Structures are given as C-alpha cells and as structure tokens.
C-alpha cells in the first residue's frame, strides 16, 4: 500500500490496518519454509512501517499544537 493511500485513512483505520497486516505477516512467516514468499513479507513490513509512521506524525502534530 502506498503512503498516499495510508495518509487518507483515519486513525482507527490505521490501527486496524496495522493489526491486520501484522497478523498477515505472522501467518506468512510461520508457513512451511518452502511456501513462504519473501515479497509478501517485505510488503507487509513496509505497510506496517508506513502506517505506524503516519500514526506517529499525527500524534506528534497534535501534541505540538
């Protein structure tokens, strides 16, 4: 998911996205080692990082005002 799409989501949607993506990542990591896909794991990690970054930006922006 691109950062532009993540920036449009609400805070509750971001929290839900992080939880769902973490579950997807956990399931993918613990599959049979021959069936795991590195690209899916990499994409899940990127999505989690982008969502958490956006959440932190919003939290810090509201704290400084």
C-alpha positions as CSV (number, residue, x, y, z in Angstrom):
1,X,0.0,0.0,0.0
2,X,1.3,3.4,-0.9
3,X,1.9,6.2,1.6
4,X,-0.6,8.4,-0.1
5,X,-3.3,5.8,0.5
6,X,-2.3,5.4,4.1
7,X,-2.4,9.2,4.7
8,X,-6.0,9.3,3.7
9,X,-7.1,6.8,6.3
10,X,-8.5,7.7,9.7
11,X,-6.6,6.9,12.9
12,X,-8.9,3.9,13.7
13,X,-8.5,2.6,10.2
14,X,-4.7,2.8,10.6
15,X,-4.8,0.9,13.8
16,X,-7.0,-1.8,12.1
17,X,-4.6,-1.9,9.1
18,X,-1.6,-2.4,11.4
19,X,-3.3,-5.2,13.3
20,X,-4.4,-7.0,10.1
21,X,-1.1,-6.6,8.4
22,X,0.8,-7.9,11.5
23,X,-1.4,-11.0,11.5
24,X,-0.8,-11.5,7.8
25,X,2.9,-11.2,8.4
26,X,2.9,-13.6,11.3
27,X,0.9,-16.2,9.3
28,X,3.2,-15.8,6.4
29,X,6.4,-16.2,8.5
30,X,5.2,-19.4,10.1
31,X,4.1,-21.2,7.0
32,X,6.1,-24.0,5.7
33,X,9.5,-22.6,4.9
34,X,9.2,-23.7,1.2
35,X,5.9,-21.9,0.7
36,X,6.8,-18.5,2.2
37,X,7.1,-15.6,-0.2
38,X,9.7,-13.0,0.6
39,X,7.9,-10.4,-1.4
40,X,4.7,-10.7,0.7
41,X,6.7,-10.5,3.9
42,X,8.7,-7.4,2.7
43,X,5.5,-5.7,1.6
44,X,3.8,-6.4,4.9
45,X,6.7,-4.9,6.8
46,X,6.6,-1.8,4.6
47,X,2.9,-1.3,5.1
48,X,3.3,-1.7,8.9
49,X,6.1,0.8,8.9
50,X,4.3,3.3,6.8
51,X,1.1,3.1,8.9
52,X,3.0,3.5,12.2
53,X,4.9,6.4,10.8
54,X,1.7,8.2,9.8
55,X,0.2,7.5,13.2
56,X,3.3,8.9,14.9
57,X,3.2,12.0,12.7
58,X,-0.4,12.7,13.5
59,X,0.2,12.1,17.3
60,X,3.2,14.4,17.4
61,X,1.5,17.1,15.3
62,X,-1.5,17.2,17.6
63,X,0.8,17.3,20.7
64,X,2.8,20.3,19.4
65,X,-0.3,22.5,18.7
